[in-house]
Amino acid sequence: MRLAIDDDRTGAALAKVLSGLRGKGWQVGGDQLKRTPKPWLHTAETTQVVRKAWKALGPLNDWLATNA
């Protein structure tokens, strides 16, 4: 994966994917959790939240599947 990140072609593709995610409000990196977050999986909005996130992260998942 480090080679793919350092590669001019695949690294540039990753940078483009990450830039697009940042533009949509995603934070790449960030703080680490110090405790377990309050569970929200039992709420009605879970399906919509997960579906929207999975769709937004599609380009990153594709890049990782190809290069990791």
PyMOL Python script that loads the backbone (N, CA, C, O; Angstrom):
from pymol import cmd

cmd.read_pdbstr("""\
ATOM      1  N   MET A   1       0.826  -1.179   0.000  1.00  0.00           N
ATOM      2  CA  MET A   1       0.000   0.000   0.000  1.00  0.00           C
ATOM      3  C   MET A   1       0.880   1.256   0.000  1.00  0.00           C
ATOM      4  O   MET A   1       0.543   2.243  -0.655  1.00  0.00           O
ATOM      5  N   ARG A   2       1.986   1.229   0.717  1.00  0.00           N
ATOM      6  CA  ARG A   2       2.873   2.396   0.727  1.00  0.00           C
ATOM      7  C   ARG A   2       3.418   2.677  -0.666  1.00  0.00           C
ATOM      8  O   ARG A   2       3.572   3.834  -1.057  1.00  0.00           O
ATOM      9  N   LEU A   3       3.708   1.622  -1.408  1.00  0.00           N
ATOM     10  CA  LEU A   3       4.191   1.817  -2.782  1.00  0.00           C
ATOM     11  C   LEU A   3       3.108   2.460  -3.651  1.00  0.00           C
ATOM     12  O   LEU A   3       3.394   3.324  -4.480  1.00  0.00           O
ATOM     13  N   ALA A   4       1.864   2.028  -3.451  1.00  0.00           N
ATOM     14  CA  ALA A   4       0.757   2.598  -4.222  1.00  0.00           C
ATOM     15  C   ALA A   4       0.537   4.065  -3.876  1.00  0.00           C
ATOM     16  O   ALA A   4       0.220   4.870  -4.751  1.00  0.00           O
ATOM     17  N   ILE A   5       0.705   4.413  -2.603  1.00  0.00           N
ATOM     18  CA  ILE A   5       0.548   5.807  -2.190  1.00  0.00           C
ATOM     19  C   ILE A   5       1.664   6.655  -2.789  1.00  0.00           C
ATOM     20  O   ILE A   5       1.433   7.790  -3.207  1.00  0.00           O
ATOM     21  N   ASP A   6       2.875   6.103  -2.830  1.00  0.00           N
ATOM     22  CA  ASP A   6       4.039   6.846  -3.330  1.00  0.00           C
ATOM     23  C   ASP A   6       4.088   6.911  -4.858  1.00  0.00           C
ATOM     24  O   ASP A   6       4.774   7.770  -5.412  1.00  0.00           O
ATOM     25  N   ASP A   7       3.381   6.030  -5.536  1.00  0.00           N
ATOM     26  CA  ASP A   7       3.376   5.984  -6.992  1.00  0.00           C
ATOM     27  C   ASP A   7       2.701   7.235  -7.565  1.00  0.00           C
ATOM     28  O   ASP A   7       1.673   7.676  -7.051  1.00  0.00           O
ATOM     29  N   ASP A   8       3.273   7.801  -8.621  1.00  0.00           N
ATOM     30  CA  ASP A   8       2.720   9.028  -9.215  1.00  0.00           C
ATOM     31  C   ASP A   8       1.271   8.856  -9.668  1.00  0.00           C
ATOM     32  O   ASP A   8       0.448   9.743  -9.443  1.00  0.00           O
ATOM     33  N   ARG A   9       0.954   7.738 -10.296  1.00  0.00           N
ATOM     34  CA  ARG A   9      -0.392   7.527 -10.841  1.00  0.00           C
ATOM     35  C   ARG A   9      -1.391   7.162  -9.748  1.00  0.00           C
ATOM     36  O   ARG A   9      -2.409   7.834  -9.585  1.00  0.00           O
ATOM     37  N   THR A  10      -1.101   6.098  -8.999  1.00  0.00           N
ATOM     38  CA  THR A  10      -2.066   5.642  -7.997  1.00  0.00           C
ATOM     39  C   THR A  10      -2.117   6.578  -6.792  1.00  0.00           C
ATOM     40  O   THR A  10      -3.171   6.745  -6.179  1.00  0.00           O
ATOM     41  N   GLY A  11      -0.984   7.187  -6.452  1.00  0.00           N
ATOM     42  CA  GLY A  11      -0.976   8.156  -5.359  1.00  0.00           C
ATOM     43  C   GLY A  11      -1.797   9.381  -5.698  1.00  0.00           C
ATOM     44  O   GLY A  11      -2.505   9.923  -4.849  1.00  0.00           O
ATOM     45  N   ALA A  12      -1.699   9.815  -6.944  1.00  0.00           N
ATOM     46  CA  ALA A  12      -2.499  10.963  -7.389  1.00  0.00           C
ATOM     47  C   ALA A  12      -3.988  10.623  -7.375  1.00  0.00           C
ATOM     48  O   ALA A  12      -4.822  11.460  -7.030  1.00  0.00           O
ATOM     49  N   ALA A  13      -4.311   9.389  -7.752  1.00  0.00           N
ATOM     50  CA  ALA A  13      -5.713   8.959  -7.718  1.00  0.00           C
ATOM     51  C   ALA A  13      -6.241   8.956  -6.286  1.00  0.00           C
ATOM     52  O   ALA A  13      -7.375   9.368  -6.041  1.00  0.00           O
ATOM     53  N   LEU A  14      -5.426   8.493  -5.344  1.00  0.00           N
ATOM     54  CA  LEU A  14      -5.828   8.506  -3.937  1.00  0.00           C
ATOM     55  C   LEU A  14      -6.004   9.937  -3.442  1.00  0.00           C
ATOM     56  O   LEU A  14      -6.975  10.232  -2.745  1.00  0.00           O
ATOM     57  N   ALA A  15      -5.090  10.818  -3.787  1.00  0.00           N
ATOM     58  CA  ALA A  15      -5.196  12.216  -3.378  1.00  0.00           C
ATOM     59  C   ALA A  15      -6.498  12.834  -3.892  1.00  0.00           C
ATOM     60  O   ALA A  15      -7.138  13.613  -3.186  1.00  0.00           O
ATOM     61  N   LYS A  16      -6.883  12.491  -5.104  1.00  0.00           N
ATOM     62  CA  LYS A  16      -8.124  13.007  -5.681  1.00  0.00           C
ATOM     63  C   LYS A  16      -9.336  12.480  -4.913  1.00  0.00           C
ATOM     64  O   LYS A  16     -10.267  13.233  -4.626  1.00  0.00           O
ATOM     65  N   VAL A  17      -9.324  11.179  -4.578  1.00  0.00           N
ATOM     66  CA  VAL A  17     -10.418  10.582  -3.813  1.00  0.00           C
ATOM     67  C   VAL A  17     -10.534  11.260  -2.447  1.00  0.00           C
ATOM     68  O   VAL A  17     -11.628  11.633  -2.023  1.00  0.00           O
ATOM     69  N   LEU A  18      -9.395  11.417  -1.760  1.00  0.00           N
ATOM     70  CA  LEU A  18      -9.409  12.026  -0.431  1.00  0.00           C
ATOM     71  C   LEU A  18      -9.837  13.487  -0.484  1.00  0.00           C
ATOM     72  O   LEU A  18     -10.546  13.959   0.405  1.00  0.00           O
ATOM     73  N   SER A  19      -9.417  14.197  -1.507  1.00  0.00           N
ATOM     74  CA  SER A  19      -9.825  15.591  -1.672  1.00  0.00           C
ATOM     75  C   SER A  19     -11.339  15.682  -1.849  1.00  0.00           C
ATOM     76  O   SER A  19     -11.993  16.556  -1.279  1.00  0.00           O
ATOM     77  N   GLY A  20     -11.880  14.768  -2.647  1.00  0.00           N
ATOM     78  CA  GLY A  20     -13.334  14.747  -2.850  1.00  0.00           C
ATOM     79  C   GLY A  20     -14.088  14.468  -1.564  1.00  0.00           C
ATOM     80  O   GLY A  20     -15.129  15.071  -1.301  1.00  0.00           O
ATOM     81  N   LEU A  21     -13.556  13.542  -0.754  1.00  0.00           N
ATOM     82  CA  LEU A  21     -14.200  13.241   0.522  1.00  0.00           C
ATOM     83  C   LEU A  21     -14.123  14.436   1.467  1.00  0.00           C
ATOM     84  O   LEU A  21     -15.098  14.761   2.145  1.00  0.00           O
ATOM     85  N   ARG A  22     -12.960  15.091   1.510  1.00  0.00           N
ATOM     86  CA  ARG A  22     -12.832  16.286   2.358  1.00  0.00           C
ATOM     87  C   ARG A  22     -13.824  17.362   1.917  1.00  0.00           C
ATOM     88  O   ARG A  22     -14.425  18.045   2.747  1.00  0.00           O
ATOM     89  N   GLY A  23     -13.987  17.503   0.608  1.00  0.00           N
ATOM     90  CA  GLY A  23     -14.929  18.486   0.080  1.00  0.00           C
ATOM     91  C   GLY A  23     -16.368  18.198   0.468  1.00  0.00           C
ATOM     92  O   GLY A  23     -17.205  19.100   0.483  1.00  0.00           O
ATOM     93  N   LYS A  24     -16.657  16.929   0.785  1.00  0.00           N
ATOM     94  CA  LYS A  24     -17.998  16.539   1.212  1.00  0.00           C
ATOM     95  C   LYS A  24     -18.126  16.540   2.728  1.00  0.00           C
ATOM     96  O   LYS A  24     -19.142  16.109   3.274  1.00  0.00           O
ATOM     97  N   GLY A  25     -17.080  17.031   3.412  1.00  0.00           N
ATOM     98  CA  GLY A  25     -17.158  17.147   4.859  1.00  0.00           C
ATOM     99  C   GLY A  25     -16.544  16.004   5.642  1.00  0.00           C
ATOM    100  O   GLY A  25     -16.590  16.010   6.872  1.00  0.00           O
ATOM    101  N   TRP A  26     -15.965  15.013   4.955  1.00  0.00           N
ATOM    102  CA  TRP A  26     -15.322  13.901   5.654  1.00  0.00           C
ATOM    103  C   TRP A  26     -13.998  14.376   6.229  1.00  0.00           C
ATOM    104  O   TRP A  26     -13.315  15.218   5.645  1.00  0.00           O
ATOM    105  N   GLN A  27     -13.654  13.830   7.366  1.00  0.00           N
ATOM    106  CA  GLN A  27     -12.375  14.121   7.989  1.00  0.00           C
ATOM    107  C   GLN A  27     -11.472  12.912   7.786  1.00  0.00           C
ATOM    108  O   GLN A  27     -11.818  11.797   8.176  1.00  0.00           O
ATOM    109  N   VAL A  28     -10.333  13.135   7.184  1.00  0.00           N
ATOM    110  CA  VAL A  28      -9.379  12.062   6.947  1.00  0.00           C
ATOM    111  C   VAL A  28      -8.351  12.125   8.065  1.00  0.00           C
ATOM    112  O   VAL A  28      -7.636  13.117   8.210  1.00  0.00           O
ATOM    113  N   GLY A  29      -8.283  11.071   8.844  1.00  0.00           N
ATOM    114  CA  GLY A  29      -7.421  11.078  10.024  1.00  0.00           C
ATOM    115  C   GLY A  29      -8.279  11.376  11.224  1.00  0.00           C
ATOM    116  O   GLY A  29      -9.296  10.717  11.439  1.00  0.00           O
ATOM    117  N   GLY A  30      -7.892  12.344  11.999  1.00  0.00           N
ATOM    118  CA  GLY A  30      -8.711  12.771  13.116  1.00  0.00           C
ATOM    119  C   GLY A  30      -8.293  12.163  14.430  1.00  0.00           C
ATOM    120  O   GLY A  30      -7.279  11.471  14.530  1.00  0.00           O
ATOM    121  N   ASP A  31      -9.094  12.436  15.427  1.00  0.00           N
ATOM    122  CA  ASP A  31      -8.815  11.984  16.781  1.00  0.00           C
ATOM    123  C   ASP A  31      -9.154  10.509  16.948  1.00  0.00           C
ATOM    124  O   ASP A  31     -10.019   9.976  16.254  1.00  0.00           O
ATOM    125  N   GLN A  32      -8.474   9.869  17.862  1.00  0.00           N
ATOM    126  CA  GLN A  32      -8.781   8.489  18.204  1.00  0.00           C
ATOM    127  C   GLN A  32      -9.787   8.487  19.349  1.00  0.00           C
ATOM    128  O   GLN A  32      -9.784   9.377  20.199  1.00  0.00           O
ATOM    129  N   LEU A  33     -10.634   7.487  19.353  1.00  0.00           N
ATOM    130  CA  LEU A  33     -11.615   7.374  20.426  1.00  0.00           C
ATOM    131  C   LEU A  33     -10.935   6.946  21.715  1.00  0.00           C
ATOM    132  O   LEU A  33     -10.051   6.090  21.709  1.00  0.00           O
ATOM    133  N   LYS A  34     -11.350   7.538  22.799  1.00  0.00           N
ATOM    134  CA  LYS A  34     -10.807   7.173  24.109  1.00  0.00           C
ATOM    135  C   LYS A  34     -11.792   6.297  24.873  1.00  0.00           C
ATOM    136  O   LYS A  34     -11.436   5.668  25.869  1.00  0.00           O
ATOM    137  N   ARG A  35     -13.020   6.263  24.399  1.00  0.00           N
ATOM    138  CA  ARG A  35     -14.041   5.406  24.991  1.00  0.00           C
ATOM    139  C   ARG A  35     -14.997   4.980  23.892  1.00  0.00           C
ATOM    140  O   ARG A  35     -14.998   5.550  22.801  1.00  0.00           O
ATOM    141  N   THR A  36     -15.783   4.008  24.177  1.00  0.00           N
ATOM    142  CA  THR A  36     -16.765   3.529  23.211  1.00  0.00           C
ATOM    143  C   THR A  36     -17.834   4.593  23.013  1.00  0.00           C
ATOM    144  O   THR A  36     -18.386   5.105  23.987  1.00  0.00           O
ATOM    145  N   PRO A  37     -18.136   4.935  21.749  1.00  0.00           N
ATOM    146  CA  PRO A  37     -19.197   5.926  21.525  1.00  0.00           C
ATOM    147  C   PRO A  37     -20.560   5.374  21.938  1.00  0.00           C
ATOM    148  O   PRO A  37     -20.767   4.161  21.979  1.00  0.00           O
ATOM    149  N   LYS A  38     -21.476   6.280  22.241  1.00  0.00           N
ATOM    150  CA  LYS A  38     -22.828   5.841  22.599  1.00  0.00           C
ATOM    151  C   LYS A  38     -23.427   5.090  21.417  1.00  0.00           C
ATOM    152  O   LYS A  38     -23.334   5.549  20.279  1.00  0.00           O
ATOM    153  N   PRO A  39     -24.043   3.936  21.679  1.00  0.00           N
ATOM    154  CA  PRO A  39     -24.621   3.155  20.566  1.00  0.00           C
ATOM    155  C   PRO A  39     -25.768   3.905  19.892  1.00  0.00           C
ATOM    156  O   PRO A  39     -26.620   4.489  20.561  1.00  0.00           O
ATOM    157  N   TRP A  40     -25.777   3.881  18.581  1.00  0.00           N
ATOM    158  CA  TRP A  40     -26.872   4.495  17.844  1.00  0.00           C
ATOM    159  C   TRP A  40     -27.420   3.515  16.800  1.00  0.00           C
ATOM    160  O   TRP A  40     -28.320   3.857  16.033  1.00  0.00           O
ATOM    161  N   LEU A  41     -26.879   2.310  16.777  1.00  0.00           N
ATOM    162  CA  LEU A  41     -27.294   1.334  15.770  1.00  0.00           C
ATOM    163  C   LEU A  41     -28.749   0.902  15.926  1.00  0.00           C
ATOM    164  O   LEU A  41     -29.327   0.360  14.984  1.00  0.00           O
ATOM    165  N   HIS A  42     -29.336   1.119  17.055  1.00  0.00           N
ATOM    166  CA  HIS A  42     -30.721   0.726  17.275  1.00  0.00           C
ATOM    167  C   HIS A  42     -31.717   1.778  16.792  1.00  0.00           C
ATOM    168  O   HIS A  42     -32.926   1.562  16.870  1.00  0.00           O
ATOM    169  N   THR A  43     -31.230   2.902  16.299  1.00  0.00           N
ATOM    170  CA  THR A  43     -32.145   3.968  15.878  1.00  0.00           C
ATOM    171  C   THR A  43     -32.618   3.746  14.439  1.00  0.00           C
ATOM    172  O   THR A  43     -32.012   2.992  13.678  1.00  0.00           O
ATOM    173  N   ALA A  44     -33.691   4.408  14.094  1.00  0.00           N
ATOM    174  CA  ALA A  44     -34.281   4.270  12.764  1.00  0.00           C
ATOM    175  C   ALA A  44     -33.399   4.860  11.666  1.00  0.00           C
ATOM    176  O   ALA A  44     -33.490   4.447  10.511  1.00  0.00           O
ATOM    177  N   GLU A  45     -32.547   5.821  12.018  1.00  0.00           N
ATOM    178  CA  GLU A  45     -31.734   6.477  10.998  1.00  0.00           C
ATOM    179  C   GLU A  45     -30.480   5.684  10.610  1.00  0.00           C
ATOM    180  O   GLU A  45     -29.766   6.073   9.686  1.00  0.00           O
ATOM    181  N   THR A  46     -30.213   4.592  11.297  1.00  0.00           N
ATOM    182  CA  THR A  46     -28.977   3.835  11.059  1.00  0.00           C
ATOM    183  C   THR A  46     -28.814   3.440   9.601  1.00  0.00           C
ATOM    184  O   THR A  46     -27.746   3.650   9.027  1.00  0.00           O
ATOM    185  N   THR A  47     -29.831   2.883   8.998  1.00  0.00           N
ATOM    186  CA  THR A  47     -29.729   2.420   7.607  1.00  0.00           C
ATOM    187  C   THR A  47     -29.367   3.561   6.677  1.00  0.00           C
ATOM    188  O   THR A  47     -28.503   3.401   5.816  1.00  0.00           O
ATOM    189  N   GLN A  48     -30.008   4.703   6.832  1.00  0.00           N
ATOM    190  CA  GLN A  48     -29.729   5.837   5.967  1.00  0.00           C
ATOM    191  C   GLN A  48     -28.307   6.366   6.182  1.00  0.00           C
ATOM    192  O   GLN A  48     -27.617   6.698   5.218  1.00  0.00           O
ATOM    193  N   VAL A  49     -27.873   6.444   7.436  1.00  0.00           N
ATOM    194  CA  VAL A  49     -26.536   6.947   7.736  1.00  0.00           C
ATOM    195  C   VAL A  49     -25.470   6.035   7.138  1.00  0.00           C
ATOM    196  O   VAL A  49     -24.528   6.508   6.501  1.00  0.00           O
ATOM    197  N   VAL A  50     -25.620   4.736   7.342  1.00  0.00           N
ATOM    198  CA  VAL A  50     -24.639   3.774   6.833  1.00  0.00           C
ATOM    199  C   VAL A  50     -24.657   3.755   5.312  1.00  0.00           C
ATOM    200  O   VAL A  50     -23.597   3.732   4.686  1.00  0.00           O
ATOM    201  N   ARG A  51     -25.827   3.765   4.713  1.00  0.00           N
ATOM    202  CA  ARG A  51     -25.937   3.742   3.248  1.00  0.00           C
ATOM    203  C   ARG A  51     -25.274   4.979   2.633  1.00  0.00           C
ATOM    204  O   ARG A  51     -24.540   4.861   1.652  1.00  0.00           O
ATOM    205  N   LYS A  52     -25.524   6.150   3.197  1.00  0.00           N
ATOM    206  CA  LYS A  52     -24.944   7.392   2.683  1.00  0.00           C
ATOM    207  C   LYS A  52     -23.423   7.382   2.830  1.00  0.00           C
ATOM    208  O   LYS A  52     -22.704   7.781   1.914  1.00  0.00           O
ATOM    209  N   ALA A  53     -22.937   6.926   3.982  1.00  0.00           N
ATOM    210  CA  ALA A  53     -21.490   6.864   4.207  1.00  0.00           C
ATOM    211  C   ALA A  53     -20.832   5.851   3.271  1.00  0.00           C
ATOM    212  O   ALA A  53     -19.782   6.133   2.694  1.00  0.00           O
ATOM    213  N   TRP A  54     -21.432   4.694   3.119  1.00  0.00           N
ATOM    214  CA  TRP A  54     -20.855   3.662   2.256  1.00  0.00           C
ATOM    215  C   TRP A  54     -20.767   4.159   0.812  1.00  0.00           C
ATOM    216  O   TRP A  54     -19.775   3.912   0.128  1.00  0.00           O
ATOM    217  N   LYS A  55     -21.797   4.852   0.357  1.00  0.00           N
ATOM    218  CA  LYS A  55     -21.786   5.393  -1.005  1.00  0.00           C
ATOM    219  C   LYS A  55     -20.691   6.447  -1.150  1.00  0.00           C
ATOM    220  O   LYS A  55     -19.962   6.450  -2.142  1.00  0.00           O
ATOM    221  N   ALA A  56     -20.572   7.338  -0.170  1.00  0.00           N
ATOM    222  CA  ALA A  56     -19.553   8.391  -0.228  1.00  0.00           C
ATOM    223  C   ALA A  56     -18.148   7.810  -0.201  1.00  0.00           C
ATOM    224  O   ALA A  56     -17.241   8.352  -0.833  1.00  0.00           O
ATOM    225  N   LEU A  57     -17.959   6.720   0.520  1.00  0.00           N
ATOM    226  CA  LEU A  57     -16.636   6.109   0.648  1.00  0.00           C
ATOM    227  C   LEU A  57     -16.326   5.116  -0.475  1.00  0.00           C
ATOM    228  O   LEU A  57     -15.262   4.496  -0.467  1.00  0.00           O
ATOM    229  N   GLY A  58     -17.231   4.956  -1.431  1.00  0.00           N
ATOM    230  CA  GLY A  58     -17.026   4.033  -2.548  1.00  0.00           C
ATOM    231  C   GLY A  58     -15.711   4.237  -3.283  1.00  0.00           C
ATOM    232  O   GLY A  58     -14.989   3.264  -3.500  1.00  0.00           O
ATOM    233  N   PRO A  59     -15.370   5.462  -3.676  1.00  0.00           N
ATOM    234  CA  PRO A  59     -14.103   5.663  -4.376  1.00  0.00           C
ATOM    235  C   PRO A  59     -12.885   5.262  -3.540  1.00  0.00           C
ATOM    236  O   PRO A  59     -11.923   4.713  -4.076  1.00  0.00           O
ATOM    237  N   LEU A  60     -12.919   5.530  -2.246  1.00  0.00           N
ATOM    238  CA  LEU A  60     -11.805   5.129  -1.374  1.00  0.00           C
ATOM    239  C   LEU A  60     -11.759   3.607  -1.250  1.00  0.00           C
ATOM    240  O   LEU A  60     -10.677   3.022  -1.298  1.00  0.00           O
ATOM    241  N   ASN A  61     -12.909   2.961  -1.093  1.00  0.00           N
ATOM    242  CA  ASN A  61     -12.948   1.504  -1.036  1.00  0.00           C
ATOM    243  C   ASN A  61     -12.413   0.885  -2.323  1.00  0.00           C
ATOM    244  O   ASN A  61     -11.685  -0.106  -2.283  1.00  0.00           O
ATOM    245  N   ASP A  62     -12.776   1.470  -3.465  1.00  0.00           N
ATOM    246  CA  ASP A  62     -12.269   0.978  -4.756  1.00  0.00           C
ATOM    247  C   ASP A  62     -10.747   1.108  -4.829  1.00  0.00           C
ATOM    248  O   ASP A  62     -10.057   0.185  -5.262  1.00  0.00           O
ATOM    249  N   TRP A  63     -10.234   2.259  -4.404  1.00  0.00           N
ATOM    250  CA  TRP A  63      -8.780   2.474  -4.455  1.00  0.00           C
ATOM    251  C   TRP A  63      -8.084   1.469  -3.548  1.00  0.00           C
ATOM    252  O   TRP A  63      -7.076   0.877  -3.934  1.00  0.00           O
ATOM    253  N   LEU A  64      -8.612   1.276  -2.353  1.00  0.00           N
ATOM    254  CA  LEU A  64      -8.002   0.319  -1.413  1.00  0.00           C
ATOM    255  C   LEU A  64      -8.063  -1.099  -1.948  1.00  0.00           C
ATOM    256  O   LEU A  64      -7.099  -1.850  -1.801  1.00  0.00           O
ATOM    257  N   ALA A  65      -9.172  -1.485  -2.566  1.00  0.00           N
ATOM    258  CA  ALA A  65      -9.296  -2.838  -3.103  1.00  0.00           C
ATOM    259  C   ALA A  65      -8.278  -3.086  -4.215  1.00  0.00           C
ATOM    260  O   ALA A  65      -7.791  -4.204  -4.377  1.00  0.00           O
ATOM    261  N   THR A  66      -7.964  -2.059  -4.966  1.00  0.00           N
ATOM    262  CA  THR A  66      -7.013  -2.193  -6.065  1.00  0.00           C
ATOM    263  C   THR A  66      -5.570  -2.102  -5.602  1.00  0.00           C
ATOM    264  O   THR A  66      -4.699  -2.761  -6.171  1.00  0.00           O
ATOM    265  N   ASN A  67      -5.300  -1.304  -4.586  1.00  0.00           N
ATOM    266  CA  ASN A  67      -3.912  -0.970  -4.251  1.00  0.00           C
ATOM    267  C   ASN A  67      -3.428  -1.471  -2.888  1.00  0.00           C
ATOM    268  O   ASN A  67      -2.235  -1.373  -2.599  1.00  0.00           O
ATOM    269  N   ALA A  68      -4.281  -1.985  -2.073  1.00  0.00           N
ATOM    270  CA  ALA A  68      -3.828  -2.415  -0.730  1.00  0.00           C
ATOM    271  C   ALA A  68      -3.529  -3.899  -0.707  1.00  0.00           C
ATOM    272  O   ALA A  68      -3.138  -4.434   0.331  1.00  0.00           O
TER     273      ALA A  68
END
""", "prot")
cmd.dss("prot")
cmd.show_as("cartoon", "prot")
cmd.util.cbc("prot")
cmd.orient("prot")
